[in-house]
Amino acid sequence: MTQSFDLIVIGVGMAAVSAAHKCAAAGWSVAVVDELPYGGTCALRGCDPKKILRRGAEIIDAAQLMQGKGIEAQGLKINWSDLVAHKRSFTDKMPDTIENGLEKNGITTLHGPARFVADNTIEIEGARFQSRYFLVATGAIPRPIDIPGGEYLIDNAQFMALEALPAQLLFVGGGYISFEFAHMAVRAGSHVTIIDRGDQPLKAFDPDLVEQLVARSVAAGIDFQPATTLKSIEETADGFVVVGDENGNVKQWTVGRVVHGAGRAPAIDALDLPAAHIDADRHGVVVNEYLQSISNPTVYAAGDAADTIGPPLTPVAVFEGKVAASNMLKGNHTTPDYRGVPSVVFTIPALGRVGMLESEARDAGHDVRVKFTDTSGWFSNRRIGEQHAAVKIVVDNTSDEILGAHLFGPEYAELINIFALAIKLRLKVSDLKTMVPAYPTVGSDLGAML
C-alpha cells in the first residue's frame, strides 16, 4: 500500500526542517526522509562543528599574538582528541533532537535512500510514498576528483572526525574548506600545505583582502602553492605521496592525509530525477523564480540542491526553504531576496564580504567610490597584537548607499552583519555615521571605515 502526504521533503538539513515545520503548522501532512543522520551539513559536518574546532585554534593564535606583550604562550597546545570530543558533545545529540522536534509537530520521519519512480512518487527501500508536493533539499557533496588515487581523499566530515592530526596535511583546492581547516590544523601543530590550481584562491572575495589572508596564512605557517594542479595520490607505508603540477613542473609531497577542499556539487544523482521528469544541471534542480521545478510543478528545491543565484550558505538554504513552503501553501507569490547576504571564511582572522565586489559594482554601471583601509594599526587590532587587517567599502556616489563591504580582521565576522543590514535596508553612509557606538569596541571602528 502506498502512503500519501501533502508534502515529502527529501533531505533533512536546515532548509528541510524550516519548510517541514512551516507546512505542518498549516495543517498539512508532512514527511521527511534522509539516508544520513538528520541535521544536514551545517549541524553535523560543517558550520557548527567547524566553529567548535576553530575555538581551539583561536586560543592558540591569541596567545601567540600576545607573546612578549604580557602573555607567556610556551607549552600551550591543542589536545585534538579532546577538542573533537567537545565537538561531538554537540553533534552527537543533534539527529535525535531534530527528529524528536519533527515528530512532536506531527511530521512523519523516514530513513533511507529515496529515489523518484514517478512524477508524484518516491521509493525508499522498496516502500512507495506519494505526495502532492516534494521539496528537494539534499544539500551538496564533495565534487568528484577523477585522478589516480582519488579515493584516498577525505572530506570535511572525515577531517573533523580524526582522533589525531597527522604531522603533515595537504589540502586540495583554494576555497572555504581548505583555508578554514588549514588554519585550525596549523595551530594544532601540523605542517600544512594548500595546493590550488588557480592563481588566486577564494575568487568570490575581494582580491586585495584575499592577498592579505594569504600573507597571514603564510605567516601562521601554512605553505600555500597556487597554480598547482593535483595529478595523483599514492598510498605508501609512510602515508600518502601526492603529486602535483605547477606550470609543467612536477611537485611532490609526503603527507599523513589529503583533504578534499576543491568544491562541492549538488547531492542529487541518486534521486533518479528523470523518472519524475525533473530537469537538473550541474548546479542542481532547475527552478523558476519561485523555487519550483521548471519541468515538474509538484517539485520545489532549496539550498545547495537548487540551481539559484543564492550563495551556498545555510542561512540562504533556510530562507529558501521558507519561501518554497510559502509558495506551496499559498501558490507562487514570493521570491527569495538575496540582497545583503554576508559570506565569511572563518580563517584566523576571518575574511568576509557582503554586497558587490568593486569590479561587480563598476561592471553594473555604478559611479563608485572605494575606500580601502589597512586597519592593522588601529587600536582594536593593536590591542590584541594582530598585524594583518584591512577593509574595503564600495559606495554609490550618486545615492551614497553602500554597495559592498569587504572585511578582513579579528571580530569582523560580527561587524559585517551591520553592513549586511545597511545593504538590505539601503541605508546611506551618512545614516551609519550617525550611530553612536559603545567604545572601545570593534563596532566603534565602523564610522572610520566609511
BAMIDREN-621624 format. One record per residue: x, y, z of N, C-alpha, C in turn. Coordinates in steps of 0.02 Angstrom, whole numbers, padded with zeros to 5 digits, always signed. Each point is the difference from the previous one (the first is absolute). Example, Ala and Ser with C-alpha at 12.3 -4.5 7.8 and 13.67 -1.06 7.14 Angstrom:
% BAMIDREN-621624
+00660-00284+00390-00045+00059+00000+00045+00060+00000/-00018+00053-00036+00042+00059+00003-00039+00055+00037/
This chain:
% BAMIDREN-621624
+00042-00060+00000-00042+00060+00000+00044+00062+00000/-00016+00048-00043+00039+00062-00005-00028+00052+00047/+00043+00027+00044-00020+00051+00047+00003+00068-00034/-00047+00045+00015-00004+00065-00034+00007+00057+00050/+00030+00055-00024+00010+00060+00041-00015+00061-00043/-00006+00057+00035-00004+00063-00036+00069+00022-00022/+00051-00014+00042+00069+00020-00016+00048-00053+00024/+00047-00018-00042+00057-00040+00021+00063+00040-00014/+00041+00009+00052+00063+00035-00007+00056-00051-00003/+00041+00004-00051+00056-00047-00009+00064+00035+00022/+00031-00028+00052+00057+00032+00031-00023+00035+00063/+00036-00009+00055-00022+00030+00063+00057+00043+00029/+00015+00054-00037+00043+00052+00024-00042+00060+00021/+00031+00058+00004-00036+00058+00026-00055+00025-00047/+00011-00003-00065-00053+00020-00047-00061-00044+00008/+00013-00065+00006-00055-00048+00008-00039+00011+00064/+00036+00010+00054-00032+00008+00065-00045+00061+00000/+00025+00056-00027-00040+00061-00001-00063-00008-00041/+00005-00033-00058-00058-00010-00043-00050-00049+00030/+00026-00054+00029-00044-00052+00028-00042+00028+00058/+00033+00037+00044-00037+00029+00057-00053+00050-00024/+00017+00040-00050-00047+00051-00024-00062-00033-00029/+00009-00051-00040-00057-00033-00031-00040-00041+00050/+00034-00032+00047-00036-00038+00051-00042+00046+00043/+00027+00060+00016-00037+00048+00040-00063+00024-00035/+00000-00004-00067-00059+00020-00039-00050-00056-00007/+00013-00058+00030-00047-00055-00001+00014-00053-00053/+00055+00007-00035+00016-00050-00051+00028-00064+00031/-00011-00055-00034+00034-00062+00018+00069+00001-00033/+00052-00005+00042+00068+00010-00024+00044-00059+00021/+00043-00021-00045+00051-00050+00016+00068+00026-00022/+00051-00022+00034+00069+00016-00019+00039-00065-00006/+00051+00000-00042+00040-00061-00009+00072+00019-00012/+00045-00039+00029+00072+00008-00012+00034-00067+00012/+00050-00015-00040+00038-00061+00012+00057+00011+00049/+00015+00064+00015+00051+00018+00049-00034+00022+00064/+00036+00004+00055-00029+00027+00062-00030+00069-00011/-00056+00013+00032-00034+00064-00008+00045+00057+00024/-00001+00055-00037+00038+00059+00020+00035+00033-00058/+00017-00039-00051+00032+00030-00058+00072+00021+00013/+00028+00034-00048+00070+00020+00004+00013+00049+00056/-00041+00051+00006+00015+00054+00048+00005-00025+00071/-00049-00037+00022-00002-00021+00070+00049-00057+00015/+00014-00042-00049+00038-00061+00014+00070-00001-00030/+00008+00031-00059+00063-00009-00038+00029+00066-00024/-00029+00057+00020+00023+00064-00027+00002+00055+00051/-00044+00049-00009+00003+00064+00036+00012-00007+00075/-00045-00036+00034+00002-00001+00073+00060-00039+00028/+00011-00062-00020+00059-00035+00026+00065+00033-00020/+00002+00030-00059+00060+00036-00022+00017+00056+00048/-00051+00038+00020+00013+00056+00045+00021-00024+00069/-00023-00058+00021+00023-00028+00064+00074-00016-00004/+00021-00034-00053+00071-00016-00007+00042+00063-00008/-00027+00050-00034+00036+00063-00009+00017+00033+00066/-00041-00012+00050+00011+00034+00064+00069-00017+00029/+00020-00062-00008+00066-00019+00024+00055+00040-00035/-00007+00007-00066+00050+00037-00039-00001+00074+00018/-00059+00027+00015-00004+00070+00021+00041+00013+00063/-00005-00046+00047+00036+00010+00063+00075-00003-00010/+00023-00048-00039+00071-00005-00015+00025+00063-00034/-00037+00022-00051+00021+00059-00038+00001+00062+00044/-00052+00008+00042-00003+00058+00043+00060+00003+00047/+00018-00058+00027+00058-00002+00045+00064+00016-00037/+00007-00027-00061+00060+00013-00039+00007+00074-00018/-00056+00032-00017+00002+00071-00017+00022+00043+00060/-00015-00023+00060+00017+00039+00060+00066-00022+00032/+00036-00045-00034+00067-00020+00025+00045+00062+00003/+00030+00011+00058+00042+00058+00010-00039+00063+00017/-00066-00006+00004-00042+00057+00018-00039-00013+00064/+00029-00045+00041-00031-00015+00064-00024-00072+00006/+00001-00037-00056-00022-00070+00002+00059-00045-00017/+00011-00052+00040+00050-00051-00015-00036-00061-00029/+00007-00011-00065-00040-00051-00034+00034-00068-00003/+00063-00005+00022+00035-00063-00005-00038-00055+00037/-00005-00058-00033-00033-00057+00032-00075-00004-00013/-00029+00054-00023-00071-00001-00016-00010-00038-00066/-00045-00049-00001-00011-00039-00061-00071-00028-00001/-00019-00022-00059-00065-00031-00010+00005-00075+00011/-00045-00027+00040-00009-00072+00005-00056-00017-00049/+00019-00024-00060-00049-00007-00054-00055-00049+00018/+00016-00056+00031-00051-00050+00015-00051+00028+00050/+00023+00040+00048-00046+00032+00047-00044+00052-00035/+00031+00036-00046-00039+00050-00037-00053-00033-00044/+00018-00055-00031-00049-00038-00040-00056-00027+00044/+00018-00023+00060-00051-00024+00047-00048+00057+00020/+00028+00060+00008-00041+00058+00015-00049+00014-00057/+00025-00007-00062-00043+00009-00059-00056-00052+00000/+00018-00062+00016-00051-00053-00001-00053+00009+00054/+00017+00034+00054-00050+00013+00052-00057+00040-00027/+00012+00036-00055-00053+00037-00035-00031-00042-00056/+00043-00026-00045-00026-00033-00060-00036-00065+00014/+00023-00038+00050-00030-00066+00014-00074+00005+00020/-00018+00056+00030-00069+00009+00024-00047+00026-00054/+00028+00030-00052-00042+00037-00048-00050-00043-00038/+00019-00059-00027-00049-00038-00039-00063-00017+00040/+00008-00024+00061-00058-00017+00041-00040+00062+00019/+00036+00055+00015-00035+00062+00017-00043+00024-00058/+00028-00001-00060-00037+00022-00059-00059-00047-00014/+00013-00065+00003-00054-00048-00014-00056+00006+00051/+00017+00006+00063-00052+00008+00052-00041+00063-00011/+00033+00054-00020-00036+00062-00013-00048-00006-00059/+00021-00036-00051-00044-00011-00057-00060-00042+00019/+00012-00054+00035-00055-00045+00020-00048+00035+00048/+00026+00043+00043-00042+00037+00046-00051+00043-00037/+00020+00023-00059-00045+00042-00041-00040-00041-00051/-00001-00066+00010-00042-00043-00041+00029-00018-00068/+00065+00010-00009+00033-00014-00063+00025-00072+00001/-00014-00038-00052+00023-00069-00006+00074-00001-00018/+00040-00037+00037+00071-00003-00013+00018-00068-00031/+00031+00003-00058+00019-00060-00038+00076-00001-00008/+00028-00060-00007+00072-00007-00007+00016-00047-00058/+00051+00018-00038+00021-00042-00056+00009+00040-00063/+00030-00030-00052+00010+00035-00063-00066+00006-00039/-00016+00060-00021-00062+00012-00038+00016+00009-00074/-00044-00025-00042+00007+00012-00072-00070+00006-00030/-00005+00043-00051-00064+00009-00034-00014-00060-00045/-00063-00020-00002-00022-00052-00046-00057+00025-00045/-00027+00059+00016-00052+00031-00041-00002+00074+00019/-00041+00038-00036-00003+00072+00013-00018+00018+00071/-00041-00042+00031-00024+00015+00068+00014-00057+00049/+00050-00041-00015+00013-00059+00042+00075-00011+00009/+00020-00016+00063+00069-00020+00014-00001-00070+00030/+00058-00032-00002+00008-00065+00030+00057+00002+00050/-00012-00029+00058+00051-00003+00052+00006-00073+00022/+00054-00032-00022+00013-00070+00018-00061-00044-00013/-00029+00007-00059-00056-00042-00021-00068+00026+00017/-00006+00047+00047-00064+00029+00018-00012+00063-00042/-00062+00008-00023-00016+00058-00042-00043+00051+00037/+00013+00063-00015-00034+00056+00033-00019+00051-00053/-00063+00021+00001-00024+00052-00046-00008+00065+00037/+00002+00055-00038-00009+00065+00031-00026+00051-00051/-00038+00048+00026-00022+00055-00044+00059+00043-00020/+00048+00008+00046+00059+00040-00013+00062-00035+00029/+00056+00016-00030+00065-00021+00025+00046+00060+00006/+00042-00001+00050+00054+00050+00005+00066-00038+00000/+00041+00013-00050+00066-00030-00004+00049+00046+00037/+00027-00025+00055+00046+00040+00042+00056-00045+00025/+00033-00032-00047+00049-00052+00016+00070+00027+00010/+00010+00066-00007+00065+00028+00014+00052-00015-00054/+00063-00001+00021+00055-00010-00047+00050-00050+00027/+00040-00026-00046+00054-00047+00017+00064+00024-00033/+00058-00024+00023+00062+00020-00033-00001-00016-00075/+00023+00048-00040+00002-00010-00072+00048-00057-00016/-00021-00048-00042+00045-00055-00017+00064+00024-00032/+00057-00028+00020+00065+00015-00030+00026-00064-00031/+00001-00002-00065+00018-00061-00036+00075-00001-00015/+00038-00024+00048+00072-00008-00009+00021-00068+00029/+00057-00027-00019+00024-00061+00033+00008+00012+00075/-00032-00042+00040+00004+00007+00073-00050+00048+00029/-00049+00022-00040-00050+00047+00025-00040-00028+00058/-00002-00066+00006-00038-00031+00055+00032+00012+00068/+00062+00024+00001+00034+00012+00064-00015+00069+00029/-00034+00042-00038-00019+00065+00027-00051-00009+00056/+00007+00040+00053-00051+00001+00051-00037+00067-00004/-00063+00000+00021-00039+00062-00004-00001+00036+00067/-00038+00054+00003-00001+00041+00061-00026-00039+00060/-00050-00043-00011-00027-00039+00056+00052-00049+00027/+00036-00032-00045+00051-00048+00022+00058+00036+00034/+00016+00059-00024+00053+00039+00033-00019+00016+00072/-00063+00021+00010-00021+00020+00067-00010-00060+00046/+00001-00060-00028-00007-00060+00041+00067-00031+00018/+00055+00027-00027+00066-00028+00015+00015+00004+00075/+00019-00056+00029+00017+00000+00071+00068+00031+00013/+00043+00002-00051+00065+00032+00006+00017+00030-00067/+00034+00057+00001+00021+00031-00062+00068-00026-00021/+00008-00015-00064+00066-00020-00024+00050+00058+00005/+00063-00017-00001+00052+00051+00003+00000+00043-00063/-00020-00030-00057-00004+00036-00064-00068-00009-00031/-00029+00055-00022-00065-00001-00033+00005+00039-00065/-00037-00022-00050-00005+00037-00063-00073+00010-00017/-00018+00062-00014-00068+00017-00020-00001+00016-00074/-00050-00028-00035-00007+00010-00072-00055+00051-00012/+00017+00055-00034-00049+00051-00016+00009+00062+00042/-00017+00057-00030+00010+00064+00035-00065+00032+00020/-00045-00038+00031-00065+00026+00022-00007+00002+00075/-00062+00008+00022-00016+00005+00072+00031-00058+00039/-00016-00061-00021+00019-00059+00040+00074-00003+00011/+00039+00007-00054+00072-00006+00007+00028+00053+00047/-00019+00062-00010+00029+00053+00042-00023-00003+00072/-00064-00014+00011-00025-00003+00069+00033-00057+00039/+00002-00060-00029+00028-00056+00036+00076+00004+00004/+00032+00029-00050+00072+00010+00003+00019+00046+00058/-00040+00052+00011+00014+00045+00056-00008-00035+00067/-00046-00047+00004-00007-00039+00062+00060-00046+00009/+00016-00037-00053+00051-00052+00005+00069+00028+00015/+00017+00056-00031+00067+00027+00012+00008+00024+00072/-00055+00024+00030+00004+00020+00071+00000-00061+00046/-00021-00057-00026+00002-00062+00039+00067-00036-00008/+00045+00029-00039+00068-00027-00004+00017-00038-00063/-00046-00006-00047+00014-00035-00062+00036+00046-00050/+00041-00030-00042+00029+00037-00056-00052-00005-00057/-00022+00058-00025-00058+00003-00044+00019+00030-00067/-00022-00033-00054+00008+00025-00068-00068+00005-00032/-00012+00055-00037-00059+00007-00042+00023+00006-00072/-00027-00042-00044+00013+00009-00071-00064+00021-00034/+00006+00049-00046-00058+00026-00035+00018+00009-00074/-00042-00024-00043+00017+00003-00072-00004+00070-00028/-00034+00046+00035-00004+00070-00023+00056+00042+00027/+00006+00060-00027+00050+00047+00024-00023+00036+00063/-00066+00007+00008-00028+00034+00059-00053-00044+00032/+00007-00015+00064-00052-00039+00034-00061+00044+00016/-00053-00032+00023-00058+00036+00026-00023+00055-00048/-00015-00020-00061-00014+00049-00053-00063+00040+00011/-00044-00022+00045-00061+00038+00014+00013+00060+00045/+00061+00006+00025+00016+00053+00048+00046+00052-00031/+00003+00058+00031+00040+00055-00025+00074-00020-00006/+00030+00008-00059+00069-00024-00010+00051+00033+00045/-00010+00063+00016+00048+00034+00044-00001-00029+00070/-00059-00019+00023-00005-00029+00067+00021-00073-00001/-00013-00035-00055+00025-00069-00006+00076+00000+00004/+00031+00049-00031+00073+00006+00004+00023+00008+00073/-00038+00038+00038+00016+00007+00071-00008-00066+00037/-00053-00037-00016-00012-00064+00032+00055-00050-00017/+00021-00001-00062+00054-00046-00019+00064+00018+00039/+00015+00064+00006+00059+00021+00038-00006-00021+00073/-00059+00007+00028-00011-00020+00070+00006-00076+00007/-00024-00037-00050+00003-00073+00001+00073-00023-00001/+00039+00031-00044+00071-00017-00004+00035+00017+00065/-00016+00057+00029+00030+00019+00064-00017-00049+00055/-00058-00032-00005-00021-00049+00051+00034-00067-00011/+00033-00008-00057+00036-00063-00013-00029-00043-00055/-00051+00024-00035-00031-00038-00054+00040+00010-00065/+00015-00055-00034+00035+00002-00064-00053+00002-00055/-00009+00058-00030-00051+00007-00053+00033-00004-00068/-00025-00046-00042+00028-00012-00066-00053+00014-00053/-00001+00060-00030-00048+00016-00052+00022-00030-00067/-00046+00003-00049+00014-00023-00068+00027-00072+00000/-00026-00041+00045+00024-00069+00007-00059-00048-00005/+00003-00045-00047-00054-00047-00013+00016-00068+00030/-00048-00029+00035+00009-00068+00027+00000-00051-00057/+00050-00043-00001+00006-00051-00052-00013-00070+00025/+00025-00017+00060-00010-00068+00025+00014-00003+00075/-00028-00053+00031+00013-00015+00071+00017-00074+00004/+00053-00016+00034+00020-00070+00008+00009-00016+00074/-00030-00054+00022+00008-00021+00069+00066-00037+00008/+00036+00017+00054+00064-00033+00016+00000-00020+00073/+00054-00033+00020+00006-00020+00071+00004+00061+00045/+00022+00056-00027+00009+00061+00041-00058+00049-00005/-00051-00018-00038-00056+00046-00009-00022+00002-00072/+00005+00060-00030-00022+00009-00069+00050+00045-00036/+00017-00019-00060+00041+00042-00043-00047+00036-00049/+00003+00066+00003-00043+00042-00042+00043+00031-00055/-00023-00006-00061+00036+00030-00057-00043+00055-00030/+00032+00058-00010-00034+00056-00031+00040+00028-00057/-00032+00043-00039+00033+00031-00057-00007+00076+00006/+00057+00034+00002+00000+00073+00003+00030+00027-00065/-00045+00017-00045+00022+00027-00065+00052-00044-00034/-00012-00065+00001+00045-00047-00033+00055-00028+00044/+00006+00025+00060+00050-00025+00047-00032-00048+00049/+00028-00060+00005-00028-00051+00045+00019+00016+00072/-00049-00002+00045+00012+00011+00071-00027-00061+00038/+00030-00014+00057-00017-00060+00037+00002+00013+00075/-00048-00029+00035-00004+00006+00072-00015-00068+00031/+00028-00014+00057-00018-00060+00039-00037+00024+00062/-00062-00021+00008-00043+00026+00054-00037-00057+00033/-00030+00016+00058-00040-00050+00036-00071-00005-00025/-00028+00057-00025-00068+00000-00027-00005+00052-00055/-00046-00013-00047-00014+00048-00053-00074+00018+00005/-00014+00064+00007-00069+00023+00014-00029+00034-00061/-00061-00019-00018-00036+00027-00057-00030+00068+00019/+00024+00052-00032-00029+00067+00009-00010+00034-00066/-00012-00040-00052-00003+00026-00069-00071+00006-00026/-00045+00023+00041-00067+00013-00023-00050-00056+00014/-00064+00018-00005-00053-00047+00015-00051+00001-00057/-00039-00053-00004-00050-00008-00053-00067-00021+00031/-00057+00017-00031-00065-00019+00028-00005-00075+00009/-00027-00022+00056-00008-00071+00015-00067-00025-00028/-00003-00005-00066-00064-00018-00032+00005-00060-00046/+00059-00026-00012+00008-00053-00050-00039-00063+00018/-00005-00016+00064-00033-00062+00021-00076+00004+00000/-00028+00059-00013-00073+00010+00005-00038-00025-00061/+00035-00016-00055-00031-00020-00063-00052+00052-00021/+00022+00062-00006-00044+00055-00018-00034-00009-00068/+00032-00030-00050-00035-00009-00065-00064-00042+00006/-00003-00045+00050-00061-00041+00008-00060+00042+00017/+00012+00061+00028-00054+00045+00016+00000+00062-00045/+00036-00005-00055+00002+00055-00048+00024+00066+00032/+00051-00006+00042+00028+00058+00035+00065+00020-00034/+00001+00059-00031+00060+00024-00033+00051+00022+00052/+00064-00017-00012+00054+00021+00044+00063+00010-00041/+00045+00040+00027+00065+00010-00030+00053-00007+00054/+00061+00019-00014+00054-00010+00049-00008+00045+00061/-00045+00048-00004-00013+00044+00057-00059-00022+00043/-00037-00051-00023-00056-00025+00039-00064-00002-00040/-00056-00010+00035-00065-00001-00032-00013+00069-00031/-00019+00000-00064-00013+00064-00034-00069+00025+00022/-00001+00058+00031-00062+00027+00028-00014+00069-00029/-00063+00021+00006-00019+00068-00019+00012+00047+00058/-00023+00062-00006+00013+00049+00052-00036-00016+00066/-00048-00046-00002-00036-00020+00060+00028-00064+00032/+00056-00024-00026+00034-00060+00023-00038-00064-00019/-00041+00005-00051-00039-00057-00026+00036-00029-00062/+00002-00065-00004+00030-00032-00058-00034+00025-00064/+00042+00013-00051-00028+00026-00062-00033-00055-00041/+00011-00064+00019-00025-00056-00040-00051-00044+00036/-00001+00005+00067-00048-00039+00039-00028+00045+00055/-00060+00027-00008-00026+00050+00046-00014-00026+00070/+00002-00065+00011-00010-00026+00068+00064+00003+00041/+00055+00019-00031+00066-00002+00033+00028+00070+00009/+00024+00014+00059+00038+00060+00016+00069-00021+00024/+00047+00047+00001+00067-00016+00024+00028+00060+00037/+00044-00013+00048+00029+00054+00040+00070-00019+00022/+00039+00051+00017+00068-00012+00024+00046-00022-00056/+00051-00039+00019+00051-00019-00048-00026-00045-00056/-00059-00029+00009-00028-00045-00051-00037+00039-00054/-00007+00065+00007-00038+00041-00048+00047+00044-00040/-00015+00008-00064+00039+00044-00044-00029+00070+00006/+00025+00037+00049-00022+00069+00011+00061+00045+00001/-00012+00065+00004+00056+00048+00003+00023+00010+00072/-00033-00031+00047+00019+00008+00070+00066-00035+00015/+00040+00030+00044+00063-00032+00019-00013-00063+00041/+00046-00049-00002-00010-00064+00034+00013+00006+00075/-00046+00032+00035+00007+00013+00072-00061-00025+00037/+00010-00021+00062-00056-00026+00039-00057+00050+00010/+00014+00064+00018-00056+00047+00007-00039+00008-00065/+00034-00004-00057-00035+00004-00064-00045-00061-00009/+00026-00059+00016-00041-00061-00006-00062+00004+00044/+00008+00028+00060-00057+00006+00046-00054+00044-00029/+00019+00060-00025-00054+00043-00025-00026-00024-00067/+00041-00036-00039-00027-00031-00061-00051-00054+00018/+00013-00038+00053-00048-00050+00023-00066+00032+00020/+00005+00058+00033-00061+00035+00020-00038+00028-00060/+00037+00027-00048-00031+00026-00061-00035-00056-00038/+00033-00056-00008-00030-00056-00036-00063-00024+00036/+00003-00005+00066-00058-00021+00039-00058+00048-00009/+00015+00064+00003-00053+00050-00008-00033-00004-00069/+00041-00012-00051-00028-00005-00067-00040-00063-00010/+00020-00055+00032-00040-00061-00003-00066+00009+00036/+00001+00034+00055-00061+00010+00040-00049+00048-00032/+00025+00054-00029-00043+00055-00022+00000+00011-00075/+00037-00042-00037+00010+00014-00071+00059+00046-00008/+00031-00002-00058+00061+00039-00011-00013+00075+00007/+00029+00030+00050-00011+00071+00011+00061+00036+00027/+00052-00036+00021+00058+00032+00030+00064-00030-00028/+00050+00042-00004+00065-00021-00026+00054+00015+00053/+00054-00039+00000+00053+00014+00049+00036+00065-00015/+00015+00037+00052+00037+00063-00005+00070-00012+00026/+00049+00002-00044+00069-00014+00019+00040+00064+00016/-00034+00056+00000+00035+00062+00013+00025+00002+00073/+00062+00018+00008+00028+00009+00068+00016-00065+00035/+00015-00053-00037+00019-00064+00032+00076-00002+00008/+00025-00001+00061+00073-00002+00010+00028-00070-00005/+00064-00004-00017+00035-00064-00004+00068+00009+00034/+00020-00050+00040+00061+00006+00039+00042-00063-00006/+00064+00008-00009+00049-00054+00004+00028+00003+00071/-00012-00052+00039+00019+00002+00071+00072-00024+00010/+00045+00036-00033+00071-00007+00014+00015+00041+00063/+00063+00006+00018+00018+00040+00059+00052+00051-00021/-00020+00065-00006-00068+00026+00008-00044-00017-00060/-00064+00017+00005-00049-00018-00051-00001+00051-00057/-00021-00025-00058-00009+00041-00060-00074-00001-00018/-00029+00059-00010-00071+00003-00015-00016+00048-00056/-00057-00011-00031-00026+00046-00050-00076+00002+00004/-00028+00057-00020-00072+00006-00011-00010+00050-00056/-00048-00013-00043-00011+00045-00056+00049-00012-00057/+00011+00052-00038+00040-00005-00062+00074+00007+00012/+00038-00036-00041+00072+00015-00006+00008+00066-00036/+00058+00030+00007+00014+00063-00035-00010-00009-00075/+00026-00054-00028-00006-00012-00072-00073-00010-00021/-00039-00035+00042-00071-00012-00016-00038+00066-00001/+00015+00045+00047-00035+00064+00003+00015+00042-00061/+00063+00000-00022+00018+00040-00059-00032-00031-00063/+00002-00067-00004-00030-00034-00058-00075+00013-00004/-00032+00010+00058-00072+00012+00001-00017+00073-00017/+00051+00041-00011-00012+00069-00020-00004+00050+00055/+00016-00020+00061-00002+00048+00056+00060+00047-00003/-00013+00062+00018+00054+00049+00012+00020-00011+00073/+00058-00031+00010+00017-00021+00068+00060+00038+00028/+00001+00002+00065+00060+00020+00036+00019-00059+00045/+00063-00013+00004+00025-00057+00037+00049+00024+00053/-00012-00023+00061+00046+00017+00055+00033-00063+00026/+00064-00005-00012+00040-00056+00025+00041+00025+00059/-00003-00036+00055+00036+00021+00060+00036-00059+00031/+00065+00007+00011+00037-00049+00040-00013+00016+00073/-00034-00046+00034-00021+00014+00070+00045-00036+00051/+00056-00028-00024+00042-00038+00046+00028+00042+00056/+00008+00066-00012+00027+00043+00052-00052+00033+00044/-00064-00014-00013-00053+00030+00041+00000-00030+00070/-00026+00037+00046+00001-00022+00071-00029-00070+00009/-00057-00014-00032-00034-00064+00011+00043-00059-00021/+00043+00010-00049+00045-00054-00021+00067+00002+00036/+00025+00061+00012+00062+00007+00037-00007-00030+00071/-00059+00008+00029-00014-00025+00067+00013-00074+00007/-00013-00038-00054+00007-00073+00004+00061-00026-00038/+00038+00046-00030+00061-00019-00033-00007-00022-00072/-00059+00010-00030-00011-00021-00070+00032+00050-00048/+00040-00026-00048+00036+00042-00047-00027-00004-00071/-00053-00039-00010-00030-00006-00067-00075+00015+00006/-00023+00056-00026-00071+00017+00001-00011+00058-00049/-00056-00003-00036-00015+00052-00049-00074-00003-00017/-00026+00055-00026-00069+00003-00023-00003+00038-00066/-00050-00017-00039-00015+00037-00062-00075+00010-00003/-00021+00062-00006-00071+00017-00004-00014+00031-00068/-00051-00025-00034-00020+00023-00067-00066+00037+00007/-00001+00064-00021-00058+00043+00009-00021+00029-00067/-00066+00005-00010-00026+00034-00059+00003+00075+00011/+00036+00035-00043+00009+00072+00008-00065+00039-00005/-00045-00024-00043-00062+00037-00011-00048-00006+00058/-00010-00061+00025-00049-00011+00053+00030+00000+00070/+00066-00006+00005+00036-00006+00064-00016-00066+00035/-00029-00049-00037-00014-00065+00029+00062-00045-00003/+00006-00044+00049+00054-00048+00001-00017-00056-00049/+00044-00013-00047-00011-00053-00049+00035-00064+00021/+00056+00006+00035+00037-00058+00021+00046+00016+00058/+00009-00050+00044+00046+00007+00057+00042-00062+00003/+00065+00008+00006+00048-00055-00001+00048+00010+00059/+00000-00049+00045+00035+00008+00064+00046-00059+00013/+00061+00014+00024+00045-00052+00021+00032+00022+00065/-00018-00035+00054+00029+00018+00065-00037-00032+00057/+00027+00005+00061-00032-00029+00059-00068+00031+00014/-00049-00043+00013-00068+00019+00017-00038+00033-00058/+00031+00003-00060-00035+00030-00056-00056-00044-00026/+00001-00064+00017-00056-00044-00019-00064+00021+00034/+00005+00032+00058-00060+00028+00033-00016+00069-00029/+00052+00040-00012-00011+00067-00025-00034+00000-00068/+00014-00050-00040-00028-00001-00068-00076-00005+00001/-00029-00024+00055-00073-00004+00004-00031+00070+00000/+00034+00049+00027-00026+00069-00002-00001+00025-00072/+00054-00015-00037+00001+00019-00070-00054-00037-00040/-00012-00063+00018-00052-00038-00034-00069+00032+00010/-00013+00021+00061-00064+00034+00015-00005+00066-00039/+00056+00036-00003+00000+00064-00036-00016-00011-00074/+00029-00052-00031-00013-00013-00070-00071-00025-00010/-00024-00042+00045-00068-00026-00004-00052+00057+00002/+00013+00048+00044-00048+00055+00010+00017+00062-00041/+00052-00005-00042+00022+00054-00043+00018+00063+00040/+00033-00011+00056+00022+00057+00040+00057+00036-00035/+00008+00063+00016+00053+00041-00028+00059+00002+00048/+00058+00019-00027+00059+00009+00043-00016+00050+00055/-00035+00052-00017-00017+00051+00050-00044-00028+00055/-00042-00050-00016-00042-00031+00052+00043-00037+00050/+00048-00038-00025+00042-00040+00045+00045+00045+00042/+00021+00056-00028+00046+00044+00037-00035+00036+00057/-00066-00001+00001-00036+00032+00056-00004-00046+00060/+00016-00064-00009-00003-00048+00056+00053+00017+00052/-00021+00000+00063+00047+00010+00056+00014-00069+00030/+00059-00028-00010+00014-00068+00022+00026-00003+00071/-00002-00060+00028+00036-00012+00063+00075+00004-00015/+00038+00027+00046+00072+00008-00011+00038-00020+00063/+00056-00032-00006+00034-00024-00061-00024-00069-00020/-00028-00006-00060-00020-00063-00029+00021-00001-00073/+00000-00060-00029+00014-00004-00072-00054+00037-00038/-00062-00002+00024-00054+00035-00033+00010+00074-00003/+00038+00027+00047+00012+00072+00000+00047+00021-00057/+00031-00049-00033+00043+00015-00058-00040+00012-00063/-00064-00016+00001-00039+00000-00062+00000+00069-00033/-00010+00053+00038-00004+00067-00030+00064+00018-00036/+00057-00019+00027+00064+00017-00031+00014-00042-00062/-00037-00056-00008+00009-00042-00059-00035+00029-00061/-00050+00044+00011-00042+00024-00054+00031+00061-00035/
